[in-house]
Amino acid sequence: MKGVSVEIMGQSLTVMSDDGDEWAKTLAATVDEKIKYIRANSRAVNSVSVAILAALNFADELERLKRDHQTLIDQIEALNRRLSVAMDA
């Protein structure tokens, strides 16, 4: 893998992804957009602080999605049990 050049916070980086260059570029653009949003809407001026805030935002989003995903799995399993009971009756 050779990697692809991306820019985040004005820094050029070479990144690689098992899902290809376009995916890596999309992820980098998402991170850069989040950082720009945080920089525009917070008092943090230190680049490290902005990066940490972006990481916390992504972690929050990930944990909420995990919770929502588990809720959906639980609902599907409950419906599957109900369907099995109804079919056995």
MONORLIN-V834080 format. One record per residue. N is the residue number from 0. SS is DSSP state (2 for helix, 1 for strand, 0 for the rest). PSI is psi in whole degrees, -180 to 180 (999 if undefined). OMEGA is omega as a letter, one per 20 degrees, with the letter a starting at -180 (none if undefined). Layout:
N,SS,PSI,OMEGA + N,SS,PSI,OMEGA
This chain:
0,0,130,a + 1,0,-28,a + 2,0,172,a + 3,1,146,r + 4,1,131,r + 5,1,167,r + 6,1,126,r + 7,1,128,a + 8,0,35,r + 9,0,3,a + 10,1,129,r + 11,1,131,a + 12,1,150,r + 13,1,122,a + 14,1,157,r + 15,0,150,r + 16,0,141,r + 17,0,-19,a + 18,0,7,r + 19,0,169,a + 20,2,-42,a + 21,2,-38,r + 22,2,-44,r + 23,2,-42,r + 24,2,-40,r + 25,2,-45,r + 26,2,-44,r + 27,2,-41,r + 28,2,-39,r + 29,2,-44,r + 30,2,-45,a + 31,2,-41,r + 32,2,-43,r + 33,2,-42,r + 34,2,-43,r + 35,2,-40,r + 36,2,-47,a + 37,2,-44,a + 38,2,-38,a + 39,2,-23,a + 40,2,16,r + 41,0,173,r + 42,0,-5,a + 43,0,129,r + 44,0,-24,r + 45,0,131,a + 46,2,-37,r + 47,2,-43,r + 48,2,-42,r + 49,2,-43,r + 50,2,-40,r + 51,2,-43,r + 52,2,-40,r + 53,2,-43,r + 54,2,-42,r + 55,2,-40,r + 56,2,-46,r + 57,2,-40,r + 58,2,-42,r + 59,2,-47,r + 60,2,-44,r + 61,2,-46,a + 62,2,-39,r + 63,2,-41,r + 64,2,-39,r + 65,2,-45,r + 66,2,-46,r + 67,2,-39,r + 68,2,-45,r + 69,2,-39,r + 70,2,-44,r + 71,2,-42,r + 72,2,-45,r + 73,2,-41,r + 74,2,-41,r + 75,2,-43,r + 76,2,-40,r + 77,2,-43,r + 78,2,-38,r + 79,2,-42,r + 80,2,-44,r + 81,2,-41,a + 82,2,-41,r + 83,2,-43,r + 84,2,-44,a + 85,2,-38,a + 86,2,-31,r + 87,2,-21,a + 88,0,999,none
